Amino acid sequence: QVQLVESGGGWVQAGGSLRLSCAASESLFTFNTMGWYRQAPGKQRELVAEHPRWGSRIYAEVVEGRFTVSKDNAKNMLYLQMNSLKPEDTAVYYCKADRAHDAYWGQGTQVTVSS
């Protein structure tokens, strides 16, 4: 069973930065797409950024230019660098990995941005 473990969440003031990490138990080459999602209280889970195995990275419009998704295939790691954080970025952030017929989620890491 694939395991995804997020880390790096925490509390930060508006304008600050955080770097989230996602450690995968299997090679990233076995996944078609990896990405970051978030869910704020009372809201649906939404896509933040996606890093396909082929093709361009995709960002939600609200984070474009502030967040950067990257991978380290040698370490089986996915990252999300978050800069210029805003209070509305407060949410639980989840790592996701997709294969042709399966999707895997991490347990989530809390990010809280204070104004």
C-alpha positions as CSV (number, residue, x, y, z in Angstrom):
1,Q,0.0,0.0,0.0
2,V,1.4,3.4,-1.0
3,Q,2.1,5.7,1.9
4,L,2.3,9.5,1.6
5,V,3.5,11.4,4.7
6,E,3.3,15.2,4.8
7,S,5.4,17.5,7.0
8,G,6.3,21.1,7.3
9,G,3.0,22.7,8.2
10,G,2.7,25.1,11.1
11,W,1.8,28.7,12.0
12,V,3.1,31.7,10.2
13,Q,2.3,35.4,9.9
14,A,0.9,36.8,6.8
15,G,3.6,37.5,4.2
16,G,5.7,34.6,5.5
17,S,6.8,31.4,3.9
18,L,6.5,27.7,4.6
19,R,7.8,24.6,2.7
20,L,5.7,21.5,2.8
21,S,7.2,18.1,2.1
22,C,5.6,14.8,1.1
23,A,7.5,11.6,1.5
24,A,6.3,8.7,-0.8
25,S,6.9,5.1,0.1
26,E,7.4,4.2,-3.6
27,S,9.2,5.7,-6.6
28,L,7.7,8.8,-8.0
29,F,8.1,7.4,-11.4
30,T,5.2,5.0,-10.7
31,F,2.8,7.8,-10.4
32,N,1.2,9.7,-13.3
33,T,0.6,12.8,-11.3
34,M,1.4,14.1,-7.9
35,G,-0.1,17.2,-6.3
36,W,-1.1,19.2,-3.3
37,Y,-4.7,19.9,-2.3
38,R,-6.1,21.8,0.7
39,Q,-9.3,21.9,2.7
40,A,-10.3,24.8,4.8
41,P,-13.0,24.5,7.6
42,G,-16.4,24.3,6.0
43,K,-15.1,24.2,2.5
44,Q,-14.5,21.5,-0.1
45,R,-11.0,20.1,-0.8
46,E,-9.5,22.0,-3.7
47,L,-6.5,21.6,-5.9
48,V,-3.5,23.8,-5.1
49,A,-0.8,22.6,-7.4
50,E,-0.2,19.6,-9.6
51,H,3.1,18.1,-10.9
52,P,2.4,15.6,-13.7
53,R,5.0,13.1,-14.7
54,W,4.8,14.6,-18.2
55,G,3.7,18.1,-19.1
56,S,3.5,21.4,-17.3
57,R,2.8,22.0,-13.7
58,I,-0.6,23.3,-12.8
59,Y,-1.5,25.9,-10.2
60,A,-4.8,27.2,-8.8
61,E,-5.3,30.8,-9.8
62,V,-5.3,31.9,-6.2
63,V,-1.7,30.6,-5.5
64,E,-0.2,31.3,-9.0
65,G,3.1,33.2,-8.6
66,R,3.3,32.5,-4.8
67,F,3.5,28.7,-4.6
68,T,5.9,26.4,-6.3
69,V,5.6,22.6,-6.6
70,S,8.7,20.5,-7.1
71,K,9.9,16.9,-6.9
72,D,13.1,15.1,-6.0
73,N,12.8,11.8,-7.7
74,A,15.9,10.4,-6.1
75,K,14.4,11.0,-2.6
76,N,10.8,10.1,-3.5
77,M,9.8,13.6,-2.3
78,L,7.2,16.1,-3.4
79,Y,7.5,19.7,-2.1
80,L,5.3,22.8,-2.0
81,Q,7.1,26.1,-1.4
82,M,4.6,28.7,-0.2
83,N,5.6,32.3,-0.2
84,S,3.7,35.5,0.5
85,L,1.2,33.5,2.6
86,K,-2.2,35.0,3.3
87,P,-4.8,34.2,6.0
88,E,-7.0,32.7,3.3
89,D,-4.3,30.1,2.7
90,T,-5.1,28.6,6.1
91,A,-6.1,24.9,5.6
92,V,-5.1,21.4,6.0
93,Y,-2.8,20.6,3.1
94,Y,-2.8,17.1,1.5
95,C,-0.4,15.3,-0.8
96,K,-2.0,13.2,-3.5
97,A,-0.5,10.7,-5.9
98,D,-2.3,9.2,-8.9
99,R,-1.9,6.1,-11.0
100,A,-4.1,4.9,-13.8
101,H,-6.8,3.4,-11.6
102,D,-5.8,4.4,-8.0
103,A,-5.4,7.6,-6.0
104,Y,-3.5,7.9,-2.8
105,W,-3.7,10.6,-0.1
106,G,-1.6,11.6,2.8
107,Q,-2.9,12.4,6.3
108,G,-2.6,16.1,5.8
109,T,-0.6,18.9,7.5
110,Q,-2.1,22.0,9.0
111,V,-1.1,25.4,7.8
112,T,-2.3,28.4,9.7
113,V,-1.6,32.0,8.5
114,S,-2.4,34.8,10.9
115,S,-3.1,38.4,9.9
